[in-house]
Amino acid sequence: MQTINEIEHYLNVINGKQLPATQGKQLTSINPANGKVWATIPCSTEEDIDLAIKHAKQAVPAWSQLSAMERAKYLREIALQVEKYGEELAMLETKDNGWVYRETLHGLIPSLVSIWLDAAGAASHVNKGETVQLDEETIGYTLREPLGIVVGILPWNAPLFTFTIKAAYALAAGNAVIIKPSEHASVSSLKYTELLNQILPPGILNVISGDGSTGSYLVGHRDVDRVTLTGSGQTARAITKKLAQSPKPVTFELGGKSPNIVFADADVKKAAEGVTLNGIFTGNAGQICVGGSRILVQKDILPDFLPLMKKSIEESIHFGDPMNLATSMGPIANNVQYKKVCDFIELGKQEGGEVIFGGNYGGESFFDDQADLQKGYWVEPTLLLVKDSSLRICQEEVFGPVSVVLPFDNEEDALRLANDTSFGLGAGIWTNNLGRAHRMMKKIDSGNVWVNTYRRVGPELPFGGFKESGFGKDSLLENTREKACVIHIG
């Protein structure tokens, strides 16, 4: 039995200080690999939010008046701090949501460092505007200014990555930031903010954990100047409703039902690995917004392509303790999502989907000799062959290691299927025909399209979605407002 001494306790960070919730309420964090409580986090109330906003508002003037070079210096120091504490941060991320340690350590942490450095390099662009000679006696020019207080609402599948994308560019632009992580995965964000506040001035970066009511009050606060969410459409609709009473700029990076399209002329071995291991059966068990959960395969190669996908999965996917570097896929991040994914697998079968691979779930199905993992939220990589794109399993986001396989006839048919959802976040195209690649990229209704690769993202390119996958980008300039100035000199 777990004792209170084995449970770790984490705190909000407000004005550079670690603080419990003012009313003393707490929430528990559960390790998804074994289903056990391992930490507590504050369940913040309106008092905590008001305190964080008060200090953020006080901190904005001095921070925004720093030169871009001075702010950039802070961000470069943060990059070094992330490198220094990378192992600890990666471990906390893995314990909090099950994303395997070999990816959080060797993939996530270097990405965070890269983003902070990119934001530092971009800071000077805030100072750049346009000058226009309106007539012989009149000059116009533009100014970019920070917005003030930016609120970042984080998902549970990738808290440290989304935290960094939202905070780094907002800070570079001269804003203060308040982060609200998901109640299902807050620990890494709380520790991250503690470490970054060893460098930043007090009040500039704050984090408060809590449930849905915490986030609702925060986004609707009149002193918040921008809201950026990575999360579900349901949360986006709730925020939109809340902001009807207090309008402000918003960015929504939401879900997807991304197609990964394999043409007969593709390098099929490379494609089989790309659409499975990199597309959907990832280290965080397919819980990724751009997961390629619809694999479209040209009918001519389908009989040969199915065994190639199965081989890739069998040879490369290994369950086990997520902290073990040999483990390649972790559990579902929380019990609510676990039940949802399991229900979708059963739904897919009921709708006539043929199980090509997997279909099993529950730790007891995989860990006969590891009792500590039997209560975890484990789902086997699952492929379902279907023929009807209108099925719920083809239209609704599962957010787990589950993908449908849909055959198609030709390029026109592939394009029809690719665009046949309400989402538009990502898409993959596997072909050796350059002309086809360009035609498909242009016509696919998605914010991100990859050819002969998948899920390649970084600070060099914008990231965002179309349709119900959201709008806006977590970029430097979206954290500013543009002012037009006119001077009559005659």
C-alpha positions as CSV (number, residue, x, y, z in Angstrom):
1,M,0.0,0.0,0.0
2,Q,1.2,3.5,-0.8
3,T,2.0,5.8,2.1
4,I,1.6,9.5,2.2
5,N,5.4,9.8,2.4
6,E,5.7,8.2,-1.1
7,I,3.5,10.8,-2.7
8,E,5.3,13.9,-4.0
9,H,3.7,17.3,-3.5
10,Y,3.9,20.2,-6.1
11,L,2.9,23.8,-5.8
12,N,1.8,26.7,-8.0
13,V,4.3,29.3,-8.9
14,I,3.1,32.9,-8.6
15,N,5.4,36.0,-8.6
16,G,8.4,33.7,-8.4
17,K,7.2,31.9,-5.2
18,Q,5.9,28.4,-4.8
19,L,2.5,28.5,-3.2
20,P,-0.3,26.1,-2.3
21,A,-3.9,26.9,-3.3
22,T,-5.2,29.5,-1.0
23,Q,-8.0,27.3,0.2
24,G,-5.7,24.3,0.6
25,K,-7.5,22.1,-1.9
26,Q,-5.5,19.5,-3.9
27,L,-5.9,17.1,-6.8
28,T,-4.1,13.9,-7.3
29,S,-1.8,12.8,-10.2
30,I,-2.0,9.2,-11.3
31,N,0.9,7.4,-13.0
32,P,-0.8,5.9,-16.1
33,A,1.7,3.0,-16.3
34,N,0.4,1.5,-13.0
35,G,-2.8,3.4,-12.1
36,K,-1.3,4.6,-8.8
37,V,-1.4,8.1,-7.2
38,W,2.1,9.5,-7.2
39,A,1.8,13.2,-6.6
40,T,-0.6,16.0,-5.6
41,I,-1.1,19.4,-7.2
42,P,-3.0,22.5,-6.1
43,C,-6.7,22.9,-7.0
44,S,-6.6,26.6,-7.5
45,T,-9.5,28.9,-7.0
46,E,-10.4,32.5,-8.1
47,E,-8.3,33.9,-5.3
48,D,-5.2,32.2,-6.7
49,I,-6.0,33.4,-10.2
50,D,-6.5,37.0,-9.1
51,L,-3.2,36.8,-7.3
52,A,-1.4,35.5,-10.3
53,I,-3.0,38.2,-12.6
54,K,-2.2,40.9,-10.1
55,H,1.5,40.1,-10.1
56,A,1.7,39.5,-13.8
57,K,0.1,42.9,-14.5
58,Q,2.6,44.5,-12.2
59,A,5.5,42.8,-13.9
60,V,4.6,43.7,-17.5
61,P,5.8,47.3,-17.7
62,A,9.4,46.6,-16.6
63,W,9.6,43.5,-18.8
64,S,8.2,45.1,-21.9
65,Q,10.5,48.1,-21.6
66,L,13.6,45.9,-21.7
67,S,15.3,45.9,-25.1
68,A,14.8,42.9,-27.3
69,M,18.4,41.9,-26.7
70,E,17.9,42.0,-22.9
71,R,14.8,39.7,-23.2
72,A,16.7,37.4,-25.5
73,K,19.5,37.0,-23.0
74,Y,17.0,35.7,-20.4
75,L,15.6,33.3,-23.0
76,R,19.0,31.9,-23.8
77,E,19.7,31.4,-20.1
78,I,16.5,29.5,-19.9
79,A,17.6,27.2,-22.8
80,L,20.7,26.4,-20.7
81,Q,18.5,25.7,-17.7
82,V,16.4,23.3,-19.6
83,E,19.5,21.4,-20.7
84,K,20.8,21.3,-17.1
85,Y,17.5,19.9,-15.7
86,G,16.5,17.9,-18.8
87,E,16.7,14.5,-17.2
88,E,14.4,15.5,-14.3
89,L,11.9,17.3,-16.6
90,A,11.8,14.3,-18.9
91,M,11.2,11.9,-16.0
92,L,8.4,14.0,-14.7
93,E,6.7,14.2,-18.1
94,T,6.9,10.4,-18.4
95,K,5.5,9.7,-14.9
96,D,2.7,12.2,-15.5
97,N,1.4,11.1,-18.8
98,G,3.2,7.9,-19.9
99,W,5.1,9.3,-22.8
100,V,8.2,7.0,-22.9
101,Y,11.3,8.3,-21.3
102,R,13.5,7.6,-24.3
103,E,11.5,10.1,-26.3
104,T,11.0,12.7,-23.6
105,L,14.7,12.7,-22.8
106,H,16.2,12.4,-26.3
107,G,13.5,14.1,-28.4
108,L,11.4,16.4,-26.2
109,I,14.1,18.1,-24.2
110,P,16.3,19.1,-27.2
111,S,13.1,20.4,-28.9
112,L,12.4,22.7,-25.9
113,V,16.0,24.0,-26.0
114,S,15.6,24.7,-29.7
115,I,12.3,26.6,-29.2
116,W,13.8,28.9,-26.4
117,L,16.8,29.7,-28.6
118,D,14.6,30.4,-31.6
119,A,12.4,32.7,-29.5
120,A,15.5,34.5,-28.3
121,G,16.6,35.0,-31.9
122,A,13.2,36.2,-33.0
123,A,12.8,38.8,-30.2
124,S,14.2,41.6,-32.3
125,H,11.4,41.3,-34.9
126,V,9.0,42.9,-32.5
127,N,10.8,46.2,-33.0
128,K,10.4,46.1,-36.8
129,G,7.6,48.0,-38.5
130,E,6.7,49.7,-41.7
131,T,7.2,53.3,-42.8
132,V,4.9,54.8,-45.5
133,Q,5.1,58.2,-47.1
134,L,1.4,59.1,-47.2
135,D,2.0,62.4,-49.0
136,E,4.7,65.1,-49.2
137,E,3.9,66.3,-45.7
138,T,2.7,63.2,-44.0
139,I,4.5,60.0,-42.8
140,G,2.9,56.9,-41.5
141,Y,4.6,54.0,-39.6
142,T,3.6,51.0,-37.6
143,L,4.6,49.9,-34.1
144,R,4.4,46.5,-32.6
145,E,3.6,46.3,-28.8
146,P,3.1,43.5,-26.4
147,L,-0.4,42.6,-25.5
148,G,0.0,42.4,-21.8
149,I,-0.9,39.1,-20.1
150,V,-1.0,35.9,-22.2
151,V,-2.8,32.8,-20.8
152,G,-1.7,29.4,-22.1
153,I,-4.1,26.4,-21.6
154,L,-2.3,23.1,-22.0
155,P,-3.3,19.6,-22.9
156,W,-2.3,16.5,-21.0
157,N,-0.6,14.7,-23.8
158,A,2.4,17.1,-24.3
159,P,2.4,19.7,-21.5
160,L,6.1,20.7,-21.7
161,F,6.1,21.2,-25.4
162,T,3.0,23.2,-25.6
163,F,4.0,25.2,-22.5
164,T,7.2,26.2,-24.3
165,I,5.6,27.1,-27.6
166,K,3.1,29.3,-25.8
167,A,5.5,30.9,-23.2
168,A,8.7,31.4,-25.2
169,Y,7.3,33.7,-28.0
170,A,4.9,35.5,-25.6
171,L,7.9,36.3,-23.4
172,A,10.1,37.3,-26.3
173,A,7.4,39.8,-27.4
174,G,7.4,41.4,-24.0
175,N,4.3,39.9,-22.3
176,A,3.8,38.2,-19.0
177,V,2.5,34.6,-19.1
178,I,0.2,32.5,-16.9
179,I,0.0,28.8,-17.7
180,K,-2.9,26.6,-16.8
181,P,-1.9,22.9,-17.3
182,S,-4.4,20.1,-17.6
183,E,-5.4,18.6,-14.2
184,H,-4.5,15.2,-15.7
185,A,-0.8,16.2,-16.2
186,S,0.3,19.3,-14.3
187,V,3.5,18.1,-12.4
188,S,6.0,18.7,-15.2
189,S,4.6,22.2,-15.8
190,L,4.8,23.1,-12.1
191,K,8.4,22.0,-11.8
192,Y,9.3,23.7,-15.1
193,T,8.0,27.0,-13.9
194,E,9.8,26.7,-10.7
195,L,13.1,26.2,-12.6
196,L,12.5,29.0,-15.1
197,N,11.7,31.4,-12.3
198,Q,15.3,31.0,-11.0
199,I,16.1,33.1,-14.1
200,L,13.2,35.3,-14.9
201,P,12.0,38.4,-12.9
202,P,9.2,37.7,-10.5
203,G,5.7,37.8,-11.9
204,I,6.6,37.3,-15.6
205,L,5.9,33.6,-15.7
206,N,3.3,32.0,-13.5
207,V,1.6,28.6,-13.3
208,I,-1.6,27.6,-11.6
209,S,-3.1,24.1,-11.6
210,G,-6.7,23.2,-11.1
211,D,-9.8,21.8,-12.7
212,G,-12.1,23.1,-15.4
213,S,-13.5,25.9,-13.2
214,T,-10.0,27.2,-12.7
215,G,-9.4,27.5,-16.4
216,S,-12.9,29.0,-17.0
217,Y,-12.4,31.9,-14.6
218,L,-8.8,32.5,-15.8
219,V,-9.7,32.9,-19.5
220,G,-12.6,35.1,-18.8
221,H,-10.7,37.5,-16.5
222,R,-10.9,41.1,-17.8
223,D,-7.2,41.6,-17.3
224,V,-6.1,38.7,-19.6
225,D,-5.2,40.0,-23.0
226,R,-4.8,36.8,-25.1
227,V,-5.8,33.2,-24.7
228,T,-4.0,30.3,-26.4
229,L,-5.4,26.8,-26.1
230,T,-4.0,23.5,-27.2
231,G,-6.8,21.0,-26.5
232,S,-10.2,19.7,-27.5
233,G,-13.0,21.2,-29.5
234,Q,-15.2,21.0,-26.5
235,T,-12.8,23.1,-24.5
236,A,-12.5,25.6,-27.4
237,R,-16.3,26.0,-27.5
238,A,-16.4,26.6,-23.8
239,I,-13.7,29.3,-24.1
240,T,-15.5,30.9,-27.0
241,K,-18.7,31.1,-25.0
242,K,-16.8,32.6,-22.1
243,L,-15.0,35.2,-24.2
244,A,-18.3,36.4,-25.6
245,Q,-18.5,38.4,-22.5
246,S,-14.9,39.6,-22.6
247,P,-13.6,39.5,-26.2
248,K,-9.8,39.1,-26.7
249,P,-7.5,37.5,-29.2
250,V,-7.5,33.7,-29.1
251,T,-5.5,30.9,-30.7
252,F,-6.9,27.3,-30.9
253,E,-4.8,24.3,-31.8
254,L,-7.3,21.5,-31.6
255,G,-7.7,17.9,-32.7
256,G,-7.4,16.1,-35.9
257,K,-8.3,13.0,-38.0
258,S,-5.3,13.2,-40.2
259,P,-4.9,11.1,-43.4
260,N,-1.7,9.3,-44.3
261,I,-2.0,8.5,-48.0
262,V,0.1,5.8,-49.6
263,F,0.2,5.6,-53.4
264,A,1.3,2.6,-55.4
265,D,4.4,4.3,-56.6
266,A,5.7,5.0,-53.0
267,D,8.6,3.4,-51.3
268,V,6.3,0.9,-49.6
269,K,8.8,-0.2,-46.9
270,K,9.5,3.3,-45.9
271,A,5.8,4.2,-46.1
272,A,4.8,1.2,-43.9
273,E,7.1,2.4,-41.2
274,G,6.1,6.0,-41.6
275,V,2.3,5.5,-41.3
276,T,2.6,3.2,-38.3
277,L,5.6,4.0,-36.1
278,N,5.8,7.7,-36.8
279,G,2.3,8.3,-37.8
280,I,0.1,6.9,-35.0
281,F,1.9,4.2,-32.9
282,T,4.1,6.7,-31.2
283,G,5.9,6.8,-27.8
284,N,2.9,8.5,-26.3
285,A,0.5,5.9,-27.7
286,G,-1.0,7.9,-30.5
287,Q,-2.1,10.7,-28.2
288,I,-1.0,13.4,-30.6
289,C,-3.1,16.0,-32.4
290,V,-1.6,15.2,-35.8
291,G,-1.7,11.5,-35.4
292,G,-2.3,9.8,-38.8
293,S,-5.4,7.9,-37.7
294,R,-6.7,7.4,-41.2
295,I,-4.2,5.3,-43.4
296,L,-5.4,5.5,-47.0
297,V,-3.8,2.9,-49.2
298,Q,-4.2,2.5,-53.0
299,K,-6.0,-0.7,-53.7
300,D,-3.3,-2.1,-56.1
301,I,-0.9,-2.5,-53.2
302,L,-3.2,-3.1,-50.3
303,P,-2.7,-6.9,-50.1
304,D,1.1,-6.5,-49.9
305,F,1.1,-3.3,-47.8
306,L,-0.9,-4.8,-44.8
307,P,1.7,-7.4,-44.0
308,L,4.4,-4.6,-44.1
309,M,2.6,-2.5,-41.6
310,K,2.1,-5.5,-39.3
311,K,5.8,-6.3,-39.5
312,S,6.8,-2.8,-38.6
313,I,4.5,-2.9,-35.5
314,E,5.6,-6.4,-34.4
315,E,9.3,-5.6,-34.8
316,S,9.4,-2.1,-33.2
317,I,6.6,-1.7,-30.7
318,H,7.6,-2.8,-27.2
319,F,5.4,-2.3,-24.1
320,G,6.9,-2.0,-20.6
321,D,7.9,0.5,-17.9
322,P,7.9,3.9,-19.7
323,M,11.1,4.8,-17.8
324,N,12.9,1.8,-19.4
325,L,14.8,3.0,-22.5
326,A,13.8,-0.2,-24.3
327,T,10.1,0.7,-24.1
328,S,8.9,2.2,-27.3
329,M,5.2,2.9,-26.6
330,G,3.6,3.9,-23.3
331,P,0.1,3.8,-21.8
332,I,-2.9,6.0,-22.4
333,A,-2.4,9.1,-20.2
334,N,-5.4,8.9,-17.9
335,N,-8.4,6.6,-17.1
336,V,-11.0,8.8,-18.8
337,Q,-9.1,8.7,-22.1
338,Y,-8.4,5.0,-21.7
339,K,-12.1,4.2,-21.5
340,K,-12.8,6.4,-24.5
341,V,-10.1,4.6,-26.6
342,C,-11.3,1.2,-25.5
343,D,-14.9,2.1,-26.4
344,F,-13.8,3.3,-29.9
345,I,-12.1,0.0,-30.5
346,E,-15.3,-1.8,-29.8
347,L,-17.3,0.7,-31.8
348,G,-15.0,0.1,-34.8
349,K,-15.6,-3.6,-34.6
350,Q,-19.4,-3.1,-34.3
351,E,-19.3,-0.9,-37.4
352,G,-17.8,-3.7,-39.4
353,G,-14.1,-2.9,-39.1
354,E,-11.8,-5.9,-39.6
355,V,-9.1,-6.1,-37.0
356,I,-5.8,-6.3,-38.9
357,F,-3.6,-5.9,-35.9
358,G,-4.2,-5.5,-32.1
359,G,-7.6,-4.8,-30.7
360,N,-6.6,-5.8,-27.1
361,Y,-6.4,-3.5,-24.0
362,G,-5.9,-3.7,-20.3
363,G,-2.5,-4.2,-18.5
364,E,-3.4,-7.8,-17.5
365,S,-3.5,-8.7,-21.2
366,F,0.2,-7.8,-21.6
367,F,2.0,-8.1,-18.3
368,D,1.6,-11.6,-16.8
369,D,4.9,-11.2,-15.0
370,Q,4.8,-7.5,-14.1
371,A,2.1,-7.0,-11.5
372,D,2.9,-3.4,-11.1
373,L,1.9,-2.6,-14.6
374,Q,-1.3,-4.6,-14.7
375,K,-3.5,-1.8,-13.5
376,G,-2.1,0.7,-16.0
377,Y,-4.0,2.1,-19.0
378,W,-2.5,0.0,-21.8
379,V,-3.9,-0.3,-25.3
380,E,-2.4,-2.4,-28.0
381,P,-1.6,-0.8,-31.4
382,T,-4.8,-1.4,-33.4
383,L,-5.4,-1.3,-37.2
384,L,-9.0,-1.6,-38.5
385,L,-9.7,-2.2,-42.2
386,V,-12.8,-0.4,-43.2
387,K,-14.5,0.5,-46.5
388,D,-16.9,3.3,-45.5
389,S,-15.4,6.7,-44.6
390,S,-18.7,7.9,-43.0
391,L,-18.3,5.5,-40.0
392,R,-17.8,7.1,-36.6
393,I,-14.4,5.4,-36.3
394,C,-13.3,7.3,-39.5
395,Q,-14.8,10.6,-38.5
396,E,-14.2,11.1,-34.8
397,E,-10.9,11.7,-33.1
398,V,-9.9,8.7,-31.0
399,F,-6.7,10.1,-29.6
400,G,-5.0,6.8,-29.0
401,P,-3.1,4.0,-30.8
402,V,-5.9,3.2,-33.2
403,S,-6.1,3.8,-36.9
404,V,-8.4,2.8,-39.7
405,V,-7.1,1.6,-43.1
406,L,-9.2,2.8,-46.0
407,P,-8.5,1.6,-49.6
408,F,-8.8,4.1,-52.5
409,D,-8.8,3.8,-56.3
410,N,-6.9,6.8,-57.7
411,E,-5.7,10.3,-56.9
412,E,-9.1,11.9,-57.1
413,D,-10.5,9.3,-54.8
414,A,-7.6,9.8,-52.3
415,L,-8.2,13.5,-52.2
416,R,-12.0,13.0,-51.6
417,L,-11.3,10.7,-48.7
418,A,-8.5,12.9,-47.3
419,N,-10.8,15.9,-47.1
420,D,-13.8,13.9,-45.9
421,T,-13.7,15.0,-42.2
422,S,-14.5,18.1,-40.2
423,F,-10.8,18.3,-39.2
424,G,-7.8,19.8,-41.1
425,L,-4.6,19.6,-39.0
426,G,-2.2,17.3,-40.7
427,A,-1.8,15.0,-43.7
428,G,0.9,12.7,-45.1
429,I,1.5,11.8,-48.8
430,W,3.7,8.9,-49.8
431,T,4.7,8.9,-53.5
432,N,7.6,9.2,-55.8
433,N,5.6,11.3,-58.3
434,L,6.7,14.9,-57.7
435,G,3.8,16.3,-59.7
436,R,1.3,14.3,-57.7
437,A,2.9,15.4,-54.5
438,H,2.5,19.1,-55.4
439,R,-1.1,18.6,-56.6
440,M,-2.1,16.8,-53.4
441,M,-0.3,19.3,-51.1
442,K,-2.2,22.2,-52.8
443,K,-5.7,20.5,-52.6
444,I,-5.6,18.8,-49.2
445,D,-7.4,21.0,-46.7
446,S,-4.9,20.8,-43.8
447,G,-2.6,23.2,-42.1
448,N,0.4,20.8,-42.3
449,V,1.2,18.5,-45.1
450,W,4.2,16.2,-45.3
451,V,5.5,14.2,-48.3
452,N,7.5,11.0,-47.7
453,T,7.8,11.8,-44.1
454,Y,5.4,12.6,-41.3
455,R,5.1,14.7,-38.1
456,R,8.1,16.8,-38.9
457,V,7.7,19.9,-36.9
458,G,9.9,22.6,-35.5
459,P,10.2,26.4,-34.8
460,E,11.3,27.0,-38.4
461,L,7.8,26.6,-39.7
462,P,4.3,27.6,-38.5
463,F,2.0,25.0,-37.0
464,G,-1.8,25.2,-36.9
465,G,-4.9,23.8,-38.4
466,F,-7.9,24.5,-40.6
467,K,-11.6,23.8,-40.1
468,E,-12.4,22.3,-36.7
469,S,-8.7,21.8,-36.0
470,G,-8.5,25.4,-34.9
471,F,-7.0,28.7,-36.1
472,G,-4.1,31.0,-35.4
473,K,-0.4,30.2,-34.5
474,D,1.6,30.4,-31.4
475,S,4.0,32.8,-33.1
476,L,5.9,35.9,-32.0
477,L,3.7,38.4,-33.8
478,E,0.4,36.9,-32.6
479,N,1.6,37.9,-29.2
480,T,1.7,41.6,-30.2
481,R,-0.7,44.2,-31.4
482,E,0.0,46.5,-34.3
483,K,-0.5,50.2,-34.0
484,A,-0.7,52.7,-37.0
485,C,0.9,56.1,-36.4
486,V,0.7,59.2,-38.6
487,I,2.8,62.4,-38.3
488,H,2.0,65.5,-40.2
489,I,5.4,67.3,-40.7
490,G,4.3,70.3,-42.9
